[in-house]
Amino acid sequence: MLAELSEWFWQERLWFPKGLGWADLVDRDGRVYAKANDLWVALPIALVFLIVRQIFERTVATPLASLLGVKETVRLKAPHNPTLECYYCNISKTPSQSSIASLCKQTGSSERQIQRWFRRRRNQDRPSLLKKFREASWRFTFYLLAFIAGLASLIDVSTSAILPLYFDGFFCTLLPSQYWYYMIELGFYGSLLFSVASDVKRKDFKEQIVHHVATILLISFSWCVNYIRAGTLIMLVHDSSDYFLESAKMFNYAGWRNACNYIFIIFAAVFIVTRLIIFPFWIIYCTWVYPVTIYKPFFGYYFFNGLLMTLQCLHIFWAILIIRIAIRFLTSNEKVDDERSDKDETDESEEEEEEAKDKKHSRKNGPMQNGHTVHNNNHRKTE
């Protein structure tokens, strides 16, 4: 049954225009073509990336964080309470007012104590600043090196030949630089998919999953049908702005506000040019409009361009967030914040700091009530 399914899946009429097939991608006359079996190489590469990442974060990212002054926020741990822990894990991390009242009766605690416990418990689950910095530094390093590697892999293609040849990839010979660029990119995105459960989760978590899956499918499909030049250019366009974003995050976590803001503006400009101009009006034109002048549309044509349009929709979604942040900074010089981050983390951390200050103040000035010092007016009366 698997053999029949494989035969149906790889039938030529699905993936090639009429008149072409797998026989045209057999190595001959010194020309080398991509082969589907090569994609298995990406799996061990993905595992190597996971190992290298752990080493990098411990030996490079952590010392770099210390050098840049990344400071951890001290988060108070919630005291052990089986009833509250059960509610937190099984029902909700943010209980309603009626639930708080019920928990007060069950535990004999005050409403304020219940709220404080849940706030501290949520903070315990949130990623630390150091973890965010290490993730950003790892991705910055890869995207920068990948961008340089992508440029190197395109040296053989002249600028005047880029537009028509980037889709006419059925007969393009595979270069060693393109082979390794493809395998490394595919392995990296595979490692991101493997580690997504342990990485910092943001508000666009679902969009990130869609992006990773669409990218892996695009890389794999373009490899199987030898769209090497188109795939190389698509990966290069994406890598061209990502390292700016990751470096802006690094400076943001380190508290270098000005460096973060200005790098983010550069990132926004590069992102808009590459993702909203070059990608749709150059690359998608090259894969959507140009091919129908040579071949009749086929399933692979729609499949490939459908994935590209999925990425373009994500580009528009992220561009809206980026433009909102950039406008806010340019008009009012506010601090650049990642709108995908969990805003509650900052708010609750600040409350913890305020509570710590209140306790410190109360030890110096006596008991407090509603945040104000309570003065002892019970003077001894003389009779």
N, C-alpha and C positions, 0 to 999 in steps of 0.2 A: 504493500500500500504506500509506503514511504517513497518507493521508487516511482510509482505512478504519480504521486503528488509532486515529486521533484521534476519529473518530466513535464508535467503540466505547467508548473511554475516557471520553468526556464524555456518554455517554447518561444521560438524566435519572433513570432508575430506580435508578442507582447512587448518585447524590449527593443526591437529593431524596426526601422522603416522597411517598406517593401523592397526586396532586392538585396537586403543585407542580412547577415546572420553570424552565428558563432564562428563559422569557418573563416570569416574575414578577419578574425582576431587571433588566428593561429600565427605564431612567430614564423617569419620567413624573410629571406633576403636581408638578414641583418637587422630587421625591425622587430622590436620586442613590444608586446602588448600586456596590459594588466590582466590578471586571472583571478577569478572569484576565490580560489583556494588560498590566495595570499592573505585574505582578510583574517584568517585564523592567527596570523602573526600578531595582530593587534591585541589579542587576549593576554599573552605573556607580557607584552609591552605595558598594558594597563596595570597588571600586577606589579611590574617593576616601578611604575609611576607611584603606586600606593606606598611602596617601600621607600623610594627616594624621597617622597613627600615627608614621611615621618622623620627621616634623617635630616632633611633640609630644615624642617620646622624647629627641630631641637638644636641643631648645630649652627644654623645661620639666622633663622628668623627670630629666635628667642634672644640671642645676643644683640641683634639689630634693634629689637624692640627696647631693650634696656638702654642701648646707646641713644636712641631717639627720645627716651624719656616716657615710654608708655607706662602708665600707672594703673594699677588695678584698684577698682572700687571695693572696699571691704564690705562684704554683705553678711549681715547677721543671719545665722541659721535659725530656722523655726524649731522650737522645742518639740520633742517627740510627743505626738498625740494620736493614738490609733484611730479615734473617731474622725478627727479632722483629716487625717491622712487618707482614710478610706473614702471620704467624701471627695477629696481633692483628686484622687486617682480614678475613681469610678463614676463620679457624677459631673462635677464642674470645678474648674480652677478659679472661677469668679462667682461665688454664691450670690444669690439674690437676697434682698432685705428679709424676706420671709424665711429663707433658708438659714440666714444668720441668726434670726430669732430662735429657730428650732435648734440650731447647734449650740446656742447659749444655754438652753435648758438641758441639753444632753451632757454638756461638758462642765456646766457650772461656771463658765467664763463670761466676762462682759462682752458687749458688742464690739467695743474697741479692741479688745484682746483677740477676738476672732478675726477681725479685719486685718490686724497687724500680723497674725499668724499666716493668713493666706497671702499677704503681700510679701512676706519674707520667703514663703515657700515658692512663690512664683519666681522670685529673684534667684533662688537656688538653681532653678532649671534653665535660667537664661545663660547664654554663652558669655564667657569673660571677654574683656577687652583684649587680652593677650591672644586668645583663641582667634578672634576676628582679625587681629593684626597678622598672625601667622598665616591664616588662609589667604589674606590679601597679598602678602609678600610672595607666597608660593605661586599664585596665579599671575602676579606681575612678572615674575621671573620667566615663567613659561611663555606667556603671551609676547613678551619682548623678544625672546629667543626665537619663537615660532614666526614672528613677523620678519625677522632678519632672514630666517631660513626660507620663508616664502618668497622673499625678494630674490634670494640666491637661486631658487629653483626656476625663476622666470627669466633668467638672464638670456636664455637661448631664444626667446621669442621677441621679435622686433615689434615696436609700438604700432607700426602701420598694419601688422598682420594680426593683432590681438582680436579685433572684433569678429571677423568671420571665422577665424580658426578656433576660437574658444568653444564653439559648439561643434564644429566639424572635427570631432575628436575620435571618430571611428578608426581613422587611419594614422593617428599621431603615435609615434613610437614613444615608449616609456623610458624616461631617463632615470638613472640611479637616484639622483637628488629628489625627483618627484616621488619615487617609490618610498623613500624613507620619510619624506615630508607627509605623505598620506598616512603611513603606518603610525607615525608618532602622533599626528593630530587625532587619528581615530582611537589610538590607545589612550590619549589624554582625556578625551570626552567619555570614553568608556570608564576610566578611573573616576571621573566626576559623577557618573551615574552610580557607580558602586559605593561611593562615599557620601551620597546625597543625604542618607539617613543620619549621619553623624556631623555633617557640616551645619553651619549657622543657617537656620531657616528664616526667610524673610517673607514679606507679604506677597511677593511674586513667586512663591515656591512652585506653584502649579505651572506657571508660565516657564520657569526655568526647566522643569521636567520636560515640558513640550519642546522647548528649545533644544535640549540635549538629545532627545529621541529623534527629532527632525534632522539635527545635524549629523547624527550617526547614520541615519537612513540615507541622507544625501551623499555623505562621503562613501558609504558602501555601494550605493547604486551607481554613482558616477565612476567608481572604480570598476565595477563589473562590466559596464558597457563602454569603458575607455573614454569617458568624458573627463580626461585628466586635466586638460587645460582649463576647462570651465570650473572644475572642482578646486583647482589650485588657486584660481583668482578669487573664488568665493571665500575660501578660508583666509586668504591674505587680507581681503577687505574687512573681515570680521576681526582679525587679530590687530589691525592697524589702530584701533581705538581702545581696545580692552585694557592694554597695559597702562594707558593714561588714567582710566577709571580706578584700577587697582592701586596705582601709586597715590592718587588723591585720597583713597580710603586709608592708606597707610599713614599719610600725614594727618588725616583727620583723627585717627585713633591716637596718634602721638601728641595731639593738641597743637599742631602747627597750622593755625587757622589760615593765615595768608597763603602759604604754600598750597594747602588743600584747595582753597577757593580758586586760585588762578589756574592750577592744573585742571580742575574740574571744568573751567571755562574752555580750556584747550580741548579737553575730552569732548565737551558738548559740540564744539565746532567740527571736530574730526568725525564724530558720530553722525551728525546731520549730513555732512558732505558724503561720507562713505555709505551710510545705511539708507538715507532718504533720497540721494541723488544718483551716486554711482551705481549702487546695487539695483534699484528698480529701472532706471533709465538707460543703463549701459549693459549690466549683466543679464537682467531678466529680458531686456529687449533682445539680447544676443541669443537667449535660449527659448524665447517665446515667439518672437516675430520673425527673426531671421531664418530658423529652420524650415518653416512652412513654405519658404520660397524654393527649397531644395527637395524636401520630402513631404509626403502627406502625413498629417498627425497620426500618431499611434499611441498605445497605452503608456509606454515608457515616457513619451513626450509629455503627456498629461500628468503622470506620476511625478516626474522630476520637477516640472513647473509648479505643481500643486504644493510640493514641499517648499519650494522657493517662496511662494506666496504666503505660506504659513509663517516662515521666518520674517517676511516683510510685515505681516500683521503684528508680530511681536516687536519689530523695530518701531512701528508707529506707536504702540503702547508704551514702550520705554522712552521714546522721543518726547511724548507728552509730559512724562514725569521729569525728564531732564530739562526741558524748556521751562517748566514751572519753577524748578530750582534755580536755573540760570537767571530768569527774569527777576526772581525775588532777590537774588544777590546783586544784580546790576542796578536795580532800582532803589534798594534800601541798604545794600552792603551787609545783609544778614549772613550769618554763618551757613555754609553749605552743609545740609544734612541729607542723608540718603533716605528718600521717602519710602523706600521699600523696607526700612528697618522698623523694628517694633517700638513705637513711641512710648508704650507703657513702661519699657525698661528704664528709660531716662526719668520719667516721672516718679516711679516707685523708688528708684535709687536715691533721688533727691529727698524723698520723704524719710528714707532711712537716715540720711545724713542729718536732716533737721531733728529727727528724734534723738540721735546721738548728741547733737548740740544741746537739745533741751535737757537731756539727762546731765550733761556736764555742767550746764548752767544751774540746774536745780541743786547739785551737790555744793555749788559755791554759795548760792543765795537762798537755800532752803526749799521747801516743797513748792510745787507749781500746780496751777489749776487753769485748764484751757490755754496753756502756753504762757501764763503770766505768773510771776512770783506771788505767793500768798504770804502776806505779812502777818506776824503774830500780834494781834491786838488784844489778846486775853491777858491784860496786865492784872497783877494781884491787887485786889481792892483792900484798902485799909478800913477798918471799922472804927 
